Amino acid sequence: MNLNTINDVLNLQIPNVHDIRGKLAVIEKETIPFSIERVYYLYDVPNDAFRGGHAHIAQESVVIALSGSFEVILDDGKDRKRIMLNKPNIGLYIPTGIWREIENFSSGSVCLVMASTVFNEEDYIRNYDDFVSSKMG
């Protein structure tokens, strides 16, 4: 397992153009630190539900709150950090080997995820104890 830590998690500024008609955010090749292979989004998530609860062996991700807000809990097996996402021009880059959970979705929130890989169940670590063991190596 990759030995990334929560210190390797980054906030990415999504470039935007602003005029009297509003803002236009643009994600191009150089905006994201990997080639995007998959895009998915979460919506209509009840406030008391949580998503995530896994880590990836190979996949890198960028998470954006397109609308509303939610919290991302990050864990590297040693340290934990909670980050509120609530601006559509801020992306949260999550490298490989970081456990993530998403909770406290506001009404109408939309969580966009851009991923470096296509879906592969074998890339997921879904048991937290297995995740911590993999970090110890």
N, C-alpha and C positions, 0 to 999 in steps of 0.2 A: 504494500500500500504506500502511496505517496505520503511523504511526511510534511505536507503543507500544514500550516497552523492558521488560527483565525487572524493572525497578523497579515496573512497573504490575501485575505478578503479585502476587496477594494470597492470604493464608491466610484462609479464612472459617470462623468458629466456627459449627457447626451446633447449633442449640438442642436440648437434650434434657431429659427429665424422668427423675429417678432415684428409685426407691423400692426396697424390699427384693426386689421381683421382677425387678429389672434396670433397664436404661436403654431409653428410647424416644426416638429422634432424630426430629425433625420438620423437614421442609423445606417452607416455605410461601412465598407470593408475595414477601415482603420479605426472605427469607433469601438469595436469589440475585439478582445485579444485572441480570438480564435475564429475559424471558419464555422459559420452557422449551418448545422445539418438538420436541425429540427426546431420548430417554434410551436409552443402550446400555451394556452392560457386557462386560468381558473376564474370562475365567476359564479355568482349565486351561492357562495359558500356561507353557510350559517355562521353567525358571530361566535358561537360556542364550539365550532368545529375546528380541527387543525388538519393541515396537509403536510406532506413531506414525511419526516420520520425515517430518513435514510441518508446514506452517503453514496458517492459514486467512486468507482475505481478508476475509470477513464474519462468520464464526462465532466467538462467544465460548463458552468452555467452563468447567465446574467439574468437577474430577476428585476422586473420593473413594475411599480404600481401605476398602471395606466390610468386608473380611476380609484378614488377612495384611498384607504390605507390598510396596512396589515403589518405584523411584526414577524421578522425572521430571526429565529434562534439558531445560532451557529455554535458548533462544538467541535474541537479538534481532538477530543479524547482526554484533554488536560484542562483546557480553559473553555469557558462559554461566554458568548456575547449575544445581546439582544439588540436588533436594529429595526427601527420603525421606518418603513418605506411609505411615503405619501406624496411624492412628487414625480410626475411622469418624465421629467428630464434627468432623473438620477437612476442609474442602474447599479445593482449590487453584483459584483463579480465574485463567484464562488468557485475556487479551484477544486481539483480532485481531492478526495480524502477528507472532506469536511462534512460532518453530520449537519443536516438542516431540518428544521421544523418551521411551519408557517402557521400563525394563529392570530386571533383578534382581528378578523376581517371586518371592516366597516360595511355598512349597507351600501350596495352598489359597487363594491370594489372589484377591480379586474387586475389579476396578477399575470403578467406576461413573462414567459420564460423562454430564453434563447439558449439552445444546447449545442455543444460541439459534436455530439454523436446522435445517431438514430437510436430509437428505443432498443435496448438489449437488456433483458431481465438479469443476465449474468453480471452486468455492470453494477447492480444495486447491492448494497449491504443494508438489509432491512432490520437486523437485530442489533440493538445498541451494544450489547456485551460482545458480540462478534466484531463490531466496529472497533471498540476499545482494544480488544485483543490484537486486531490487525495493525493497530498503530504501534503496539509494543514490539511487533515484528519478529 
